[in-house]
């Protein structure tokens, strides 16, 4: 075999090859749908029903807008899937990937090797993350991040000689991914039903969902405190010597943008410290500016031992996940021999280069700062002003550029619709037809737009959401 470079067809940094454009051949919507139905199994979908109705085919995007194959322009109120923080079409990220693919498209980080992109990314994350987070382990998704969290937690307690600490406590209606470990850690009953084999020693406590679950006259603060104290009760039931960690999303994203009252996280942290239990913040949605802070645990004012990262780490341009280790945990892992965990693509150079470009944009264009001081407060106020006293809006949760709108039959009495999921779907369909992407989780409507959104675009999202929610109320005969 010859390795003479002149015989190798290197990518030329000039015009894209004609064949690359041919590969992007355009088809009609009907053709796309037929091929999609014939060969593609979508995530979390009823494929029979989807194939009968046909998927929406998204063909391009710019800023906060998407275009489908019928040339409809759609405003993306969900940043893809809670991830396109810097918005679509950022050349800086495409250039970083292109350059890295030519320089070193892949090399592994096993067997005593490393490479510049993963080194730069780790140093940059250490700079951006709160003080005690100086070490990062890489993977390809949030789910793998939480699998990694479990491995680190167990290795940590092994290094401390506390082998009985095996249980991990999580929450009902939490979401931690869809691998076996992620799905078990999550508290989604409909996923558990389809998982006859789960990871051992994972148990769940109730979520801090005030609107849906608070009884009597408890204030949000009292309710959140009571829900946090379920952790203490569960630890005492299992025995502190048997409990390794508690994991939670600072605010539940997929579960409905459930924002706990300010009493919740300080109490969770107090309990974890008291019983010597690691505290894990799943920052897959909350991380990288969503609440106006770099990380959502900073918004809620607590200090975790491990943080799970993905999504906004690369703004979704390429897949990447990571786990940040508090110095205390990192020291134990570093000083105690082999840690037998890794993935082919741990620290993938292209993903790392894109992550570096993405994080620099978030920092240097002051995108996170703007969410905190300008667009975030504007978005929150606009939603609250627009839906004050709306006949089917029971609560608006959120901070920065994330919000949950609770649909309710009787908002003042905190009475939910008996068929909440159906009402959410009606509303989601009105959004869809109005060219707004807004996510429905049961009876909560969710917004999480790209962090680069401007005020005019926020106005457009809120106006379209209002139209869809008004139309839903009208269809239900409520005014
Ligand atoms: N943790 C959290 C908090 C998440 O939101 C994951 C882990 C898993 O990440 P990966 O990259 O493995 O998907 C997530 C993912 C939805 C939805 O419908 C939310 C997620 C994924 C897919 C759909 O809101 N979050």
Boltz pocket constraint, residues with backbone or C-beta under 6 A from the ligand:
constraints:
  - pocket:
      binder: B
      contacts: [[A, 81], [A, 140], [A, 141], [A, 142], [A, 143], [A, 144], [A, 146], [A, 175], [A, 176], [A, 177], [A, 178], [A, 182], [A, 249], [A, 253], [A, 254], [A, 282], [A, 283], [A, 284], [A, 285], [A, 310], [A, 311], [A, 439]]
      max_distance: 6.0
